[in-house]
């Protein structure tokens, strides 16, 4: 028998985390747990698996909610902080070489000729289609446009769930 303690903000999130760990939750046995108040959790878990005919099934199990979580229900759970910059921005043009397939960064150069050399040298290792793009980078600390800070609702809390099964 496997047993995991999962921290999640909602029951659905706990189910998804249990699925990632290899157990599909098919039964919530929290009412039985609260009624019995067992001293030995492993014996309780074995009894619940037998009672729900899950003792021979693999990959399925039950859950006990120790503390129910509360998901963030705010429509805009953030605080926007604008960064105003005084004076002119100093920019520099660079050439970035990236893969076509997954847009993975390969190299960066100051000129197109350098970028071509780097791309040709990288082709031996990468063995994928590449492209080069002109990018203007902001020099100094003036490149920051704004900050977006996560601010959850007051009632948001993480719950504790115990998942067990075969």
C-alpha positions in Angstrom: 0.0 0.0 0.0 1.2 3.5 -0.9 0.4 6.5 1.3 1.0 10.2 0.4 0.3 13.4 2.2 -0.6 16.1 -0.4 -0.9 19.9 0.1 -3.2 21.5 -2.3 -5.6 24.5 -2.6 -8.6 22.5 -3.7 -9.9 18.9 -3.8 -9.5 18.8 -7.6 -5.9 20.0 -7.3 -5.3 17.2 -4.8 -6.8 14.7 -7.2 -4.5 15.8 -10.0 -1.4 15.6 -7.7 -2.4 12.1 -6.7 -2.8 11.1 -10.3 0.7 12.4 -11.0 1.9 10.1 -8.1 0.2 7.1 -9.7 -3.1 6.9 -7.7 -6.5 7.7 -9.1 -8.8 8.7 -6.3 -12.2 6.9 -6.5 -13.5 7.3 -3.0 -13.5 10.0 -0.3 -13.5 8.3 3.1 -13.3 11.4 5.3 -16.7 10.8 6.9 -15.6 7.3 8.1 -12.3 8.8 9.3 -14.1 11.4 11.4 -16.6 8.9 12.8 -13.9 6.3 13.8 -11.0 8.7 14.8 -8.6 5.8 14.3 -5.3 5.6 16.3 -3.5 3.6 13.7 -4.0 5.2 10.2 -2.5 2.3 8.3 -5.0 -0.2 9.7 -7.8 2.2 8.9 -6.5 2.6 5.3 -6.4 -1.2 4.9 -9.9 -1.6 6.2 -11.2 1.1 3.8 -9.6 -0.5 0.8 -11.2 -3.8 1.7 -14.6 -2.2 2.4 -14.6 -0.4 -0.9 -13.3 -3.5 -2.8 -10.1 -1.7 -3.8 -7.6 -4.0 -2.1 -6.8 -5.9 -5.2 -7.0 -3.0 -7.7 -3.8 -1.3 -8.7 -3.5 2.5 -9.3 -6.7 3.4 -7.5 -7.3 4.6 -3.9 -9.1 6.7 -1.4 -8.5 10.1 0.2 -9.0 11.6 3.6 -9.3 15.3 3.9 -7.5 16.5 7.1 -7.9 20.2 6.3 -9.9 21.3 3.3 -8.1 23.8 1.1 -9.6 27.0 -0.2 -8.7 28.0 -3.8 -8.0 31.6 -4.8 -11.2 33.0 -6.3 -10.1 36.5 -7.0 -10.6 37.6 -10.6 -7.5 39.7 -10.5 -5.1 38.2 -7.9 -2.3 40.7 -8.5 -1.0 44.1 -7.7 0.4 46.1 -10.6 3.4 48.3 -9.9 4.4 50.6 -12.8 8.1 51.5 -13.3 8.5 54.9 -14.9 11.9 55.7 -16.4 13.4 59.2 -16.7 15.6 60.0 -19.6 16.4 58.2 -22.9 16.8 54.5 -23.0 20.1 53.1 -24.3 19.6 50.3 -26.7 21.9 47.7 -28.3 21.1 45.6 -31.3 22.0 41.9 -31.0 21.4 38.9 -33.2 19.9 35.8 -31.4 20.2 32.3 -32.9 17.4 30.0 -31.9 15.9 26.6 -33.0 12.8 26.6 -35.2 11.3 23.6 -33.5 11.1 24.8 -29.8 12.5 28.3 -29.9 15.5 27.3 -27.7 18.3 29.9 -27.4 21.5 28.8 -29.0 23.8 31.9 -29.3 24.0 35.7 -29.3 26.2 37.9 -31.4 26.8 41.6 -32.0 26.8 41.3 -35.8 25.0 39.2 -38.4 28.3 37.7 -39.6 29.3 36.6 -36.1 25.8 35.1 -35.6 26.2 33.2 -38.9 29.5 31.8 -37.7 28.1 30.8 -34.3 25.0 29.2 -35.9 27.2 27.2 -38.3 29.4 26.0 -35.5 26.4 25.1 -33.3 24.8 23.1 -36.1 27.2 20.2 -35.4 25.8 19.8 -32.0 22.2 20.9 -32.4 21.3 19.2 -35.7 18.0 21.2 -36.1 16.8 24.1 -38.2 18.0 27.4 -36.8 17.0 31.0 -37.4 18.5 34.4 -36.5 16.4 37.3 -35.1 17.4 40.9 -34.5 16.6 42.0 -31.0 17.1 45.3 -29.3 18.1 45.0 -25.7 17.8 47.8 -23.2 21.1 48.6 -21.4 21.3 49.3 -17.7 18.5 49.0 -15.2 16.0 50.9 -17.2 14.6 47.8 -19.0 12.1 47.0 -16.3 8.6 48.2 -17.4 6.5 47.0 -14.5 6.1 44.5 -11.7 3.1 42.2 -11.2 2.9 40.8 -7.7 0.7 37.9 -6.8 -1.8 38.8 -4.0 -4.1 35.9 -3.1 -7.5 36.5 -1.5 -7.8 36.6 2.2 -9.6 33.2 2.5 -7.0 31.3 0.4 -5.4 28.5 2.3 -3.6 25.3 1.5 -5.3 22.1 2.6 -3.9 18.7 3.7 -5.0 15.5 2.0 -3.9 11.9 2.7 -4.1 9.7 -0.3 -3.7 5.9 -0.1 -4.0 3.0 -2.4 -2.2 0.1 -4.2 
